[in-house]
Amino acid sequence: MILQRVFSPKSIVLDLQSQDKDELFEEMLQAALTMQPDINRDEVVEALQVREAKMTTGILPQIAVPHCSIDTVRGIVGSLGISRRGIDYGSLDGKPVHYVFMMLCSASEDALHLEALKDLATALKNPLFIKELSEKKSAEDVYDLLGKADFFYAD
């Protein structure tokens, strides 16, 4: 399970304050920088915006998975955020997102990037995973849930 390598308790935000996608990218990036402070902010924001221009990453009800590959990231890092009120994201279903999984990967680590996206997508297919996530009260509890995400894999 790769998800505990991507996220850390310090990169988990339980009460996102952002109201739109641009604010969200900044807030989520701030959390990801706790894992790798030397990541180039401008490069990340631009790469995320380019990726979103191709097609929204708000692909599941209430869930967005913004992601990109950039040179200033070592390996893979991410941030996970929960918004109780929802964020205007331009999702496929037109509804706000409440759960955001941002992943930033080294441009030379495509296989790792794909593995992380696959593991996350597999866990997200099971509605019990999001139900459990919504009930967590601390970043450490969310992080522990990520370590058990394979329990939620759909058959």
C-alpha positions in Angstrom: 0.0 0.0 0.0 1.6 3.2 -1.2 -0.8 5.7 0.2 1.0 6.1 3.5 4.2 6.9 1.5 2.3 9.7 -0.3 0.6 11.4 2.6 1.7 12.1 6.2 -0.3 13.3 9.2 1.3 16.7 8.7 -0.1 16.9 5.1 -3.7 16.1 6.1 -6.0 19.1 6.5 -9.3 18.2 8.3 -11.0 21.5 7.8 -10.2 23.1 4.4 -11.0 26.8 4.3 -10.8 27.2 0.5 -13.9 28.1 -1.4 -12.7 27.6 -5.0 -10.1 25.6 -6.9 -7.4 28.2 -7.0 -7.5 28.8 -3.3 -7.7 25.0 -2.8 -4.5 24.4 -4.7 -2.6 26.9 -2.6 -4.0 25.5 0.7 -3.3 21.9 -0.3 0.2 22.8 -1.6 1.0 24.4 1.8 0.2 21.1 3.4 2.3 19.2 0.9 5.3 21.5 1.6 5.4 20.0 5.1 6.9 16.9 3.5 9.2 18.7 1.0 9.7 22.4 1.7 11.9 23.0 -1.3 9.2 22.2 -3.9 8.8 25.1 -6.4 5.3 26.5 -5.6 4.8 28.3 -8.9 5.8 25.2 -10.9 3.3 23.1 -9.0 0.4 25.6 -9.3 1.1 26.0 -13.0 1.3 22.2 -13.6 -1.9 21.6 -11.7 -3.7 24.3 -13.7 -2.4 22.8 -17.0 -3.7 19.4 -15.9 -7.1 20.8 -14.9 -7.4 22.6 -18.2 -7.2 19.2 -20.0 -10.0 17.7 -17.9 -11.2 18.2 -14.3 -9.8 15.9 -11.7 -13.1 16.2 -9.8 -14.2 12.9 -11.3 -16.1 11.1 -8.5 -19.0 12.5 -6.5 -17.6 14.8 -3.8 -14.0 13.8 -4.6 -11.1 15.5 -6.5 -7.7 14.1 -7.2 -5.5 16.9 -8.5 -2.1 15.6 -9.5 0.9 16.4 -11.6 4.5 15.5 -12.3 7.2 18.1 -11.8 11.0 18.1 -11.6 11.3 19.7 -8.2 9.6 16.8 -6.4 11.6 13.9 -5.1 9.6 10.7 -5.3 5.9 11.4 -4.5 4.3 13.6 -1.9 0.7 14.5 -1.3 -1.8 16.3 0.8 -5.3 15.2 1.7 -8.0 17.7 2.6 -11.6 17.5 3.9 -14.1 20.4 3.4 -17.2 20.1 5.4 -19.0 22.8 3.4 -17.7 21.8 0.0 -15.6 23.6 -2.6 -16.6 24.8 -6.1 -14.3 22.7 -8.2 -15.8 22.4 -11.6 -16.4 18.7 -11.1 -17.9 16.4 -13.7 -21.1 16.2 -11.8 -21.2 20.0 -11.2 -21.3 19.6 -7.4 -18.9 20.8 -4.8 -16.0 18.5 -3.6 -15.5 17.5 0.0 -12.5 15.2 -0.2 -9.3 16.2 -2.0 -6.3 14.0 -2.6 -3.5 16.0 -4.1 -0.5 14.1 -5.5 2.8 15.6 -6.7 5.3 13.3 -8.3 8.8 13.5 -9.7 8.7 13.7 -13.5 11.0 10.7 -13.6 8.7 8.6 -11.5 5.8 7.9 -13.8 5.4 4.3 -12.6 5.2 5.4 -8.9 2.7 8.1 -9.9 0.5 5.6 -11.7 0.7 3.1 -8.8 -0.4 5.7 -6.3 -3.3 6.8 -8.5 -4.4 3.2 -9.0 -4.3 2.4 -5.2 -6.3 5.5 -4.4 -8.8 4.9 -7.2 -9.3 1.3 -6.0 -9.9 2.5 -2.4 -12.3 5.2 -3.5 -14.5 2.7 -5.4 -15.6 1.4 -2.1 -18.2 3.8 -0.4 -17.1 2.4 3.0 -13.7 4.1 2.6 -15.2 7.6 2.3 -17.7 6.9 5.1 -14.8 5.9 7.4 -12.8 9.0 6.2 -15.7 11.3 7.0 -15.8 10.0 10.6 -12.1 10.6 11.4 -11.4 13.3 13.9 -7.6 13.7 13.7 -5.0 13.7 11.0 -3.4 10.7 12.6 -6.6 8.7 12.4 -6.9 9.6 8.7 -3.3 8.5 8.1 -4.0 5.2 9.9 -7.0 4.7 7.6 -4.8 5.2 4.6 -2.7 2.3 5.8 -5.7 0.1 5.9 -7.1 1.2 2.5 -6.4 -2.2 1.0 -9.2 -3.4 3.3 -11.6 -1.3 1.4 -10.6 -2.6 -2.0 -13.6 -3.6 -4.0 -13.6 -7.1 -5.4 
